């Protein structure tokens, strides 16, 4: 029982690591798009606070 839980944790850790690597690759390749999205989100939050 404990062994299978441990194996599952290792698998989850490997998945998280893989996702992080894919995300960082994506961010490096598409950093302009990422910057645009982040600035849009920040702008929406700021205008939302300003008008509320």
C-alpha positions as CSV (number, residue, x, y, z in Angstrom):
1,X,0.0,0.0,0.0
2,X,2.6,2.5,1.1
3,X,4.9,1.5,-1.8
4,X,2.2,2.2,-4.4
5,X,1.5,5.6,-2.9
6,X,5.2,6.4,-2.9
7,X,5.4,5.3,-6.6
8,X,2.4,7.5,-7.4
9,X,4.1,10.5,-5.7
10,X,7.2,9.9,-7.8
11,X,5.1,9.8,-10.9
12,X,3.3,13.0,-10.0
13,X,6.7,14.6,-9.3
14,X,7.9,13.5,-12.7
15,X,4.8,14.9,-14.3
16,X,5.2,18.2,-12.6
17,X,8.8,18.4,-13.6
18,X,7.9,17.6,-17.2
19,X,5.1,20.2,-17.2
20,X,7.5,22.8,-15.8
21,X,10.0,22.1,-18.5
22,X,7.3,22.3,-21.2
23,X,6.0,25.5,-19.8
24,X,9.5,27.1,-19.6
25,X,10.2,26.1,-23.2
26,X,6.9,27.6,-24.2
27,X,7.5,30.8,-22.3
28,X,10.9,31.2,-23.9
29,X,9.6,30.6,-27.4
30,X,6.5,32.7,-26.9
31,X,7.7,35.3,-24.4
32,X,6.2,38.2,-26.4
33,X,2.8,36.6,-26.2
34,X,3.4,35.9,-22.5
35,X,4.3,39.5,-21.8
36,X,1.2,40.7,-23.6
37,X,-1.1,38.4,-21.6
38,X,0.5,39.4,-18.3
39,X,0.2,43.1,-19.1
40,X,-3.4,42.6,-20.2
41,X,-4.2,40.8,-16.9
42,X,-2.5,43.4,-14.8
43,X,-4.3,46.2,-16.8
44,X,-7.6,44.5,-16.2
45,X,-6.9,44.1,-12.5
46,X,-5.8,47.7,-12.1
47,X,-8.7,49.2,-14.0
48,X,-11.1,47.0,-12.1
49,X,-9.7,48.3,-8.8
50,X,-9.7,51.9,-10.1
51,X,-13.4,51.8,-11.2
52,X,-14.7,49.8,-8.2
